[in-house]
Amino acid sequence: MKYVLFVEGNGLGHAARDLSLIEAIHPTVISFGRAAKFIKKRTPSTVVELPMLYKIVESRASIDLITNPKNFVKSLMPKVRKKWWNSIMEADTIISDGTMVGVVLAYLLGKDSILIANDLTSKSFLYGLKKLALPLVQTLIGYNRKILIPDFPPPLTVSRMNIGDNVADLPLTYIGPTVSLPKQKRHKKDFVVLNYVEKYAKHIKSRAVFGSDVDVISKYIGSAKLVIGHGGHSSIMEALSMGKPYAAIVNRNYSERIGNVAGLDEECVGSYIYEDEASFGIEALIEKALTSNSDRLKAYKRLAKKLNERLDWKRLLR
Protein backbone atom coordinates (compact mmCIF):
# COMPACT_ATOMS: atom_id res chain seq x y z
CA MET A 1 0.00 0.00 0.00
CA LYS A 2 1.17 3.49 -0.84
CA TYR A 3 0.13 6.33 1.42
CA VAL A 4 0.27 10.11 1.27
CA LEU A 5 -0.09 11.98 4.55
CA PHE A 6 -1.17 15.63 4.61
CA VAL A 7 -0.23 17.32 7.89
CA GLU A 8 -1.53 20.70 9.08
CA GLY A 9 1.39 23.12 8.97
CA ASN A 10 0.29 25.72 11.52
CA GLY A 11 1.94 24.78 14.82
CA LEU A 12 3.55 21.47 15.74
CA GLY A 13 0.75 19.54 17.43
CA HIS A 14 -0.40 17.58 14.39
CA ALA A 15 3.15 16.82 13.28
CA ALA A 16 4.10 15.58 16.76
CA ARG A 17 1.19 13.19 17.05
CA ASP A 18 1.85 11.80 13.55
CA LEU A 19 5.40 10.64 14.24
CA SER A 20 4.37 7.09 15.20
CA LEU A 21 2.15 6.87 12.10
CA ILE A 22 4.99 8.00 9.85
CA GLU A 23 7.33 5.46 11.44
CA ALA A 24 4.79 2.67 10.91
CA ILE A 25 3.78 3.20 7.28
CA HIS A 26 6.52 5.42 5.75
CA PRO A 27 4.18 7.66 3.75
CA THR A 28 5.09 10.56 1.53
CA VAL A 29 4.38 13.49 3.84
CA ILE A 30 3.02 16.74 2.40
CA SER A 31 3.00 19.74 4.70
CA PHE A 32 4.18 23.32 5.10
CA GLY A 33 5.44 25.74 7.71
CA ARG A 34 6.88 24.59 11.03
CA ALA A 35 5.32 21.13 10.75
CA ALA A 36 7.18 20.29 7.54
CA LYS A 37 10.52 21.29 9.04
CA PHE A 38 9.75 19.38 12.27
CA ILE A 39 8.97 16.15 10.39
CA LYS A 40 12.00 16.49 8.11
CA LYS A 41 14.23 16.75 11.16
CA ARG A 42 12.75 13.74 12.97
CA THR A 43 11.92 11.14 10.33
CA PRO A 44 13.61 9.60 7.28
CA SER A 45 10.36 9.73 5.29
CA THR A 46 10.06 11.75 2.10
CA VAL A 47 8.66 15.17 3.03
CA VAL A 48 7.30 17.50 0.35
CA GLU A 49 7.37 21.02 1.81
CA LEU A 50 4.84 23.31 0.19
CA PRO A 51 4.96 27.10 0.36
CA MET A 52 2.98 28.48 3.32
CA LEU A 53 -0.58 28.09 2.00
CA TYR A 54 -2.40 29.81 4.85
CA LYS A 55 -1.98 30.98 8.40
CA ILE A 56 -4.31 30.75 11.36
CA VAL A 57 -4.06 34.20 12.90
CA GLU A 58 -5.16 34.69 16.50
CA SER A 59 -6.24 37.94 18.11
CA ARG A 60 -8.46 38.80 21.04
CA ALA A 61 -11.16 39.80 18.58
CA SER A 62 -11.18 36.79 16.24
CA ILE A 63 -9.52 33.71 14.78
CA ASP A 64 -8.94 34.05 11.05
CA LEU A 65 -7.59 31.82 8.32
CA ILE A 66 -5.49 34.04 6.06
CA THR A 67 -4.75 32.43 2.72
CA ASN A 68 -1.72 33.24 0.60
CA PRO A 69 -2.88 33.23 -3.05
CA LYS A 70 0.67 33.66 -4.36
CA ASN A 71 1.82 30.53 -2.55
CA PHE A 72 -1.20 28.57 -3.76
CA VAL A 73 -0.26 29.52 -7.33
CA LYS A 74 3.39 28.72 -6.61
CA SER A 75 2.48 25.24 -5.37
CA LEU A 76 0.72 24.62 -8.70
CA MET A 77 3.71 25.61 -10.81
CA PRO A 78 5.18 22.61 -12.69
CA LYS A 79 8.44 22.49 -10.72
CA VAL A 80 6.67 22.41 -7.33
CA ARG A 81 3.57 20.49 -8.43
CA LYS A 82 5.70 17.64 -9.74
CA LYS A 83 6.95 17.00 -6.20
CA TRP A 84 3.52 16.27 -4.76
CA TRP A 85 1.26 15.43 -7.69
CA ASN A 86 2.99 12.19 -8.66
CA SER A 87 2.86 10.96 -5.04
CA ILE A 88 -0.87 11.65 -4.86
CA MET A 89 -1.62 9.91 -8.15
CA GLU A 90 0.38 6.83 -7.10
CA ALA A 91 -1.13 6.65 -3.61
CA ASP A 92 -3.72 4.05 -2.67
CA THR A 93 -4.89 6.11 0.31
CA ILE A 94 -4.67 9.78 1.22
CA ILE A 95 -4.53 10.47 4.96
CA SER A 96 -5.18 13.97 6.28
CA ASP A 97 -4.44 15.23 9.78
CA GLY A 98 -5.99 18.55 10.74
CA THR A 99 -6.30 19.88 7.19
CA MET A 100 -8.94 19.35 4.54
CA VAL A 101 -6.51 19.85 1.65
CA GLY A 102 -5.87 16.12 1.37
CA VAL A 103 -9.56 15.27 1.73
CA VAL A 104 -10.47 17.72 -1.04
CA LEU A 105 -7.92 16.14 -3.40
CA ALA A 106 -9.06 12.61 -2.49
CA TYR A 107 -12.68 13.64 -3.13
CA LEU A 108 -11.91 15.24 -6.50
CA LEU A 109 -9.73 12.32 -7.63
CA GLY A 110 -11.96 9.56 -6.25
CA LYS A 111 -9.17 8.34 -3.95
CA ASP A 112 -9.55 6.45 -0.68
CA SER A 113 -9.48 8.97 2.19
CA ILE A 114 -8.86 8.72 5.94
CA LEU A 115 -9.14 11.70 8.28
CA ILE A 116 -7.35 12.15 11.62
CA ALA A 117 -9.14 14.79 13.67
CA ASN A 118 -10.02 15.80 17.21
CA ASP A 119 -12.52 18.41 15.98
CA LEU A 120 -15.26 17.75 13.44
CA THR A 121 -16.76 21.24 13.43
CA SER A 122 -16.66 23.45 10.35
CA LYS A 123 -14.86 26.24 12.22
CA SER A 124 -11.83 24.07 12.85
CA PHE A 125 -11.16 23.70 9.13
CA LEU A 126 -12.41 26.88 7.49
CA TYR A 127 -12.19 29.84 9.84
CA GLY A 128 -13.90 32.96 8.54
CA LEU A 129 -16.27 31.30 6.07
CA LYS A 130 -18.90 30.72 8.77
CA LYS A 131 -22.16 29.23 7.50
CA LEU A 132 -20.88 28.87 3.95
CA ALA A 133 -18.33 26.34 5.22
CA LEU A 134 -20.79 24.01 6.92
CA PRO A 135 -22.29 22.11 3.93
CA LEU A 136 -18.88 21.80 2.28
CA VAL A 137 -17.13 20.52 5.39
CA GLN A 138 -19.94 18.08 6.18
CA THR A 139 -19.70 16.64 2.67
CA LEU A 140 -15.92 16.27 2.92
CA ILE A 141 -16.03 14.74 6.39
CA GLY A 142 -18.65 12.24 5.23
CA TYR A 143 -16.47 11.20 2.27
CA ASN A 144 -13.81 9.59 4.47
CA ARG A 145 -13.72 5.81 4.76
CA LYS A 146 -12.46 6.16 8.32
CA ILE A 147 -12.17 8.99 10.83
CA LEU A 148 -9.55 8.35 13.51
CA ILE A 149 -9.90 10.33 16.75
CA PRO A 150 -6.52 10.70 18.53
CA ASP A 151 -8.11 10.97 21.96
CA PHE A 152 -9.20 8.72 24.81
CA PRO A 153 -12.32 6.66 24.06
CA PRO A 154 -15.63 7.63 25.69
CA PRO A 155 -16.41 8.43 28.42
CA LEU A 156 -12.90 9.88 28.94
CA THR A 157 -12.72 11.74 25.63
CA VAL A 158 -11.32 15.20 26.33
CA SER A 159 -12.38 16.67 22.98
CA ARG A 160 -15.93 15.27 23.07
CA MET A 161 -17.46 18.74 22.74
CA ASN A 162 -15.57 19.17 19.46
CA ILE A 163 -16.61 15.76 18.15
CA GLY A 164 -20.27 16.60 18.66
CA ASP A 165 -23.38 14.50 19.16
CA ASN A 166 -24.54 14.00 15.56
CA VAL A 167 -21.84 11.52 14.58
CA ALA A 168 -23.70 8.22 14.72
CA ASP A 169 -23.42 7.76 10.95
CA LEU A 170 -19.72 8.61 10.79
CA PRO A 171 -17.03 5.87 10.78
CA LEU A 172 -15.31 7.03 13.99
CA THR A 173 -12.57 5.11 15.79
CA TYR A 174 -11.05 6.41 19.02
CA ILE A 175 -7.39 5.43 18.90
CA GLY A 176 -6.03 7.08 22.06
CA PRO A 177 -3.38 9.79 22.36
CA THR A 178 -0.82 9.05 19.66
CA VAL A 179 1.81 11.40 21.04
CA SER A 180 5.32 9.98 21.08
CA LEU A 181 6.79 11.07 24.39
CA PRO A 182 10.60 11.27 24.44
CA LYS A 183 12.83 10.02 27.23
CA GLN A 184 12.17 12.23 30.23
CA LYS A 185 14.73 14.57 31.80
CA ARG A 186 14.71 14.86 35.57
CA HIS A 187 14.49 18.32 37.10
CA LYS A 188 13.25 20.06 40.24
CA LYS A 189 10.93 22.65 38.71
CA ASP A 190 7.23 22.68 39.52
CA PHE A 191 5.86 23.71 36.13
CA VAL A 192 6.31 23.17 32.41
CA VAL A 193 5.26 26.27 30.45
CA LEU A 194 4.66 26.15 26.70
CA ASN A 195 6.03 28.92 24.47
CA TYR A 196 2.59 30.26 23.63
CA VAL A 197 1.80 31.35 27.20
CA GLU A 198 5.21 32.26 28.59
CA LYS A 199 4.35 35.96 28.67
CA TYR A 200 1.72 35.25 31.33
CA ALA A 201 4.08 33.20 33.50
CA LYS A 202 7.22 35.35 33.75
CA HIS A 203 6.76 35.78 37.50
CA ILE A 204 7.07 32.00 38.07
CA LYS A 205 10.03 31.43 35.75
CA SER A 206 12.30 30.44 38.65
CA ARG A 207 9.92 27.54 39.32
CA ALA A 208 9.32 26.53 35.71
CA VAL A 209 10.86 25.04 32.59
CA PHE A 210 10.00 27.35 29.68
CA GLY A 211 9.57 25.94 26.19
CA SER A 212 11.73 28.66 24.68
CA ASP A 213 14.67 27.59 26.84
CA VAL A 214 14.81 23.91 25.80
CA ASP A 215 14.82 21.87 22.61
CA VAL A 216 11.79 19.63 23.27
CA ILE A 217 9.52 20.75 26.11
CA SER A 218 7.73 17.39 26.39
CA LYS A 219 10.96 15.88 27.80
CA TYR A 220 10.31 17.79 31.02
CA ILE A 221 6.67 16.89 31.74
CA GLY A 222 7.42 13.81 33.82
CA SER A 223 9.13 15.64 36.70
CA ALA A 224 6.74 18.61 36.75
CA LYS A 225 3.63 19.02 38.88
CA LEU A 226 1.69 20.89 36.22
CA VAL A 227 1.70 21.74 32.50
CA ILE A 228 0.69 25.31 31.59
CA GLY A 229 -0.31 25.79 27.96
CA HIS A 230 -2.69 27.29 25.42
CA GLY A 231 -5.21 24.45 25.25
CA GLY A 232 -3.81 22.71 22.18
CA HIS A 233 -5.02 19.12 21.90
CA SER A 234 -1.61 17.46 21.50
CA SER A 235 -0.09 19.20 24.53
CA ILE A 236 -3.12 18.14 26.61
CA MET A 237 -2.69 14.55 25.43
CA GLU A 238 1.00 14.69 26.39
CA ALA A 239 0.19 15.95 29.88
CA LEU A 240 -2.55 13.39 30.56
CA SER A 241 -0.41 10.56 29.17
CA MET A 242 2.09 11.43 31.90
CA GLY A 243 -0.66 11.76 34.54
CA LYS A 244 -0.14 15.52 34.90
CA PRO A 245 -2.86 18.18 35.25
CA TYR A 246 -3.10 20.96 32.67
CA ALA A 247 -3.70 24.66 33.23
CA ALA A 248 -4.82 26.43 30.07
CA ILE A 249 -4.74 30.09 29.09
CA VAL A 250 -6.98 30.02 26.05
CA ASN A 251 -8.15 32.48 23.41
CA ARG A 252 -11.91 32.83 23.94
CA ASN A 253 -12.44 32.92 20.15
CA TYR A 254 -10.65 29.63 19.47
CA SER A 255 -13.55 27.19 19.52
CA GLU A 256 -11.47 24.02 19.22
CA ARG A 257 -9.28 24.87 22.20
CA ILE A 258 -12.27 25.96 24.26
CA GLY A 259 -13.79 22.54 23.62
CA ASN A 260 -10.55 20.87 24.70
CA VAL A 261 -10.23 22.76 27.98
CA ALA A 262 -13.92 22.36 28.77
CA GLY A 263 -13.31 18.62 28.64
CA LEU A 264 -10.38 18.98 31.04
CA ASP A 265 -12.54 20.90 33.47
CA GLU A 266 -15.40 18.40 33.30
CA GLU A 267 -13.02 15.51 33.96
CA CYS A 268 -11.41 17.39 36.88
CA VAL A 269 -7.94 16.98 35.37
CA GLY A 270 -7.24 20.63 34.64
CA SER A 271 -8.57 24.15 34.60
CA TYR A 272 -8.59 27.16 32.31
CA ILE A 273 -8.98 30.91 32.01
CA TYR A 274 -9.23 33.13 28.98
CA GLU A 275 -6.27 35.17 27.75
CA ASP A 276 -8.00 38.45 28.57
CA GLU A 277 -8.30 37.29 32.18
CA ALA A 278 -4.63 36.32 32.48
CA SER A 279 -3.54 39.95 32.88
CA PHE A 280 -5.04 39.80 36.37
CA GLY A 281 -2.72 36.91 37.25
CA ILE A 282 -2.68 33.14 36.87
CA GLU A 283 -2.24 32.17 40.52
CA ALA A 284 -5.86 31.04 40.94
CA LEU A 285 -5.64 29.03 37.71
CA ILE A 286 -2.53 27.22 38.95
CA GLU A 287 -4.01 26.62 42.38
CA LYS A 288 -7.17 25.09 40.94
CA ALA A 289 -5.28 22.91 38.46
CA LEU A 290 -3.06 21.56 41.24
CA THR A 291 -6.17 20.29 43.05
CA SER A 292 -7.17 18.11 40.08
CA ASN A 293 -8.44 14.61 40.74
CA SER A 294 -5.27 12.55 41.28
CA ASP A 295 -7.07 9.22 40.85
CA ARG A 296 -8.52 10.34 37.53
CA LEU A 297 -5.07 11.51 36.38
CA LYS A 298 -3.62 8.10 37.25
CA ALA A 299 -6.42 6.47 35.25
CA TYR A 300 -5.60 8.59 32.22
CA LYS A 301 -1.92 7.67 32.52
CA ARG A 302 -2.67 3.94 32.77
CA LEU A 303 -5.08 4.05 29.85
CA ALA A 304 -2.64 6.04 27.68
CA LYS A 305 0.06 3.44 28.27
CA LYS A 306 -2.33 0.62 27.42
CA LEU A 307 -3.66 2.29 24.26
CA ASN A 308 -0.20 3.23 22.97
CA GLU A 309 1.07 -0.31 23.51
CA ARG A 310 -1.85 -1.62 21.44
CA LEU A 311 -1.65 1.04 18.73
CA ASP A 312 -1.37 -0.72 15.38
CA TRP A 313 -1.48 1.82 12.55
CA LYS A 314 -1.44 -0.74 9.75
CA ARG A 315 -4.51 -2.46 11.20
CA LEU A 316 -6.30 0.83 11.77
CA LEU A 317 -5.76 1.93 8.18
CA ARG A 318 -7.06 -1.27 6.61
N, C-alpha and C positions, 0 to 999 in steps of 0.2 A: 504494500500500500504506500502511495505517495501522498504526503500531507503538505499543505501550506498553512502556516499559522500567522494570522494578523493580530498584532498586539497594539493596544492603545498606547500612543506615544507621550501623552501628557502625564508626567509623574512617573514613578517607578513601581507602583503597587502591582499593576497587571504583569509587568515584566518579571517581578520577583516571584509572584505565585506561579508563573509558567515555567520556571527553571526545571522542575521535576518532569513536566510534560515534554519539554524540549530534549531532556536527557533520555527519555523513554522512547520517543518515536523519531527523533532527528529530522524534524520538518525543515522546510525552507521558511525562515521567519521574515515577515515583512512588517516593518515598523518605521517610526520616525522619532525625532527628538531624543530626549534622555533615555527612553526605553531601548531604542535601537543600539545606542552606545553601551548601555548596561549589559544587554544580551551578548553583544559582540565580545565584550571583555570577559564574560563568564562562561561562555559555551563555545564548542568548536563547530556548531551548526552554521550553515550558510545564512547570513543575515543581509537582506536587501534593505538598505536605509533610504527611505524616500525623503524628499524635501519636507519641511514642516508644513503639513497640510492645513492644520487649524490649531488654534490654541483655546483652552478653556480659561477664560479671564475672570478672576474673582474680584468683587468689590463689595462694600457693605450695602450697596444698592441693588446689585444683581449678579447673576452668573451668566456669562455670555460665551457662546462659541463663535470665535472670530476666524473665519476662513481666510486662506491666502490664495486668491485666484491664480497669481503668478506661479506659485509652487504646484498647484493642481495642473496647470498647463505644462510646467516643466516636467512633472512626473509622467506626462503623456508623450513627451518628445521621444523619438525613436531610440536614442542612446540610453535613456533612463528606463523607458517602457520595456525594452528588451530584457532588462534585469529581472523584472517581476512577471511579465506577461507569460513567458514560456513556462515558468514554474506553475502558474495558475492553470494553464491549459493542460499541463501534464499531470496535475494533481487529481487524485481520486476523491479527496475530501478537503474542503476548506474549513478551517477552524478559526473562529474569531473570538478574541477576548477583549471585551470592553469597547469595541468599535463595531459599527455596522458596515464599514467599508467592505470587509470580506463577505458579509452576508449579502450585500447588494450585488457583488460580483457573482457569487454563487447562484443567486436568484436569476440574474440576467443570463448566465451561461448554462443554467440547468444543472449545476454541480451539487453534489452532496454537501450539506452544510451542518456544522455543529457550533453552537454558541456557548461560551463560558461567560456567565454573568451573575452578579449579586444584586442587580437592579433591573427589573423588567418594565420600568416606567418609561414613557416617551421622553421625559425631561432628561433622563440620564444619557440619552444618545443624541438628541437634537435640541440643545439649549437654544432658546430664542425663537423657535418656530411655533411654539405653543400648540394650539389646537390643530394646526395644519399638520403637525408631526404625527399625531396620534394614529390615524388610519394607516399611514405608511409604516410606522414602526410596528404596529400590530400585525400587519401583513408579513413584514420581514421576520419578526419573531416567530410567527406561526409556520414559516417556511422550513425552519430547522428540524432536522431529523432527531436531534437530541439537544437538550439544554442542560448543561452541567452547572450546578450551583456550588461554588467553592466555599461552603459554609457548613456549619453543624446541622445535622438533620433535625427536623421538628421533634420535640417542642423547643429545642435549644437554639434554633436558628436566630442568629443575631440580626440578620438583614430581612427578617420576615415582613416588615412593613414595606420594604422595597420590592419584595416578590409579589405581594398582593394576594387577594383572595380569589380572583377569577382566573385561576390557572389550572383548573381541573382537566382541561382538554390539552394542556401543553405537556410535552414529553420531558418532564423535569426529573433530574437525578441529583440528590444532595451527596456530594463527594467528600465533604469535610474540608478543613483548611489545608490548602495545598502548599502553604509557605514552606520553604526549605530553610530551616533555621541553622545558622553556622555554629561551629564550636564556640561555646560561651567563654567569655573572659571574666575572670573574677575581679571584683572591685568592691569598694566600701561606700559607694554613693547610694543615696536613697531613691533617686529618680533617674529615669531615662527620658530625655526631652527631644522630640523630633524637630528638625530644622524649621518646619512651618510655624511653630508656636514659640520659638526661642525668645522672641521679643517680649512675650508676656511673662517669662520666667527668669529674667536676668537676676532678680533678687535672690533666687535660690541656686544660682550657678555653682556655688561652693559645695552644694549637696547633690549635684546632678551631673550626669554625662550628657553633653550636648551633641546632637547629630553633626553639627558643623565642625566639631573637634576630632571626630574619628572617621575611619574609613567606612565601616558598616555598623550602623547603630544597633541592629538586631543582635549583635554579639554580646551586648551588655544588658539585655533584658533579664537574664537569669538571676543575676545578683541584685537587681533593683527591687524596691518595694512597689513601685508604681511606674507605669508608662504614661507620659503626657504627650498628647498628639492632637491632630486636627480632625479626627473622626474618619480617616480613610479606612476602608474595609480591610486591606491587607495588614496594616499596622495593628488593627484590633485583633485580627486572627493570630498574628504573631504573639501578642500579649497573652491572649487566652490560652494559646497552645503551651505557654510557659507557666500558666496558672497565675498570671499577674493582672491586677485590676487596671483599668484604663480611665484616665481623666481627659476629656475632650474639650477643646476650645474650638467651636465650630461656627462657620459662617451660616447665619440664619437663612440665607437664600439658597444654600446648597442642599437640595432635597435628599439626595442620596446619602450624604453624610448625616443629616438629621435623622433619617431612618435608621442608620447604623447605630447612632448613639442612643436613640430611643430604645432600641433593643438591649443595649448594655444596661440602661437604667431599669428596664423592666425585669431583667434577669438578676439585678442586684450585683453586677460584676463591674460596675463603673458608674461614672457620672459625667455630666457635661454642663457647660455654660456657652452662651453665644459670645462671639468675638467682641461685640460692642459692650458686653458686660465685664470683659476681662480687664478693662482699664481701671476698674474698681478693686482689682486684686483677684488672685486665684487661690487664696488660702482656704476659703470655704470649699471650693471645688476639690482641692487636694484632700482636705479633711474628710469629706464625704466619701471620696473614692477609696480612701484607706480603710473605711469601715465596710467595704464590700463583703459579701457573703463568702467566707473562706472555704466552706464546704462546696459551694457551687463552683468556685474557681478550681478547686481540686478535681471536680467532676469534669470540667472542661478540659483540663490538662490530661486526665486519663483518657478521655474520649478522643482527643486530638492525636495522642500517641497511637491508639488503637486504629483509628481511621487512616493515619498516614502509613502505618505498617501494612494495611490491607489495600492501599491505593494501587490499582493496576490500570494504568492509562490505556494500554492496548485493549484490555477487555472493555473498558468504558467506551472506547471509540468504535467498537464493533457494532 
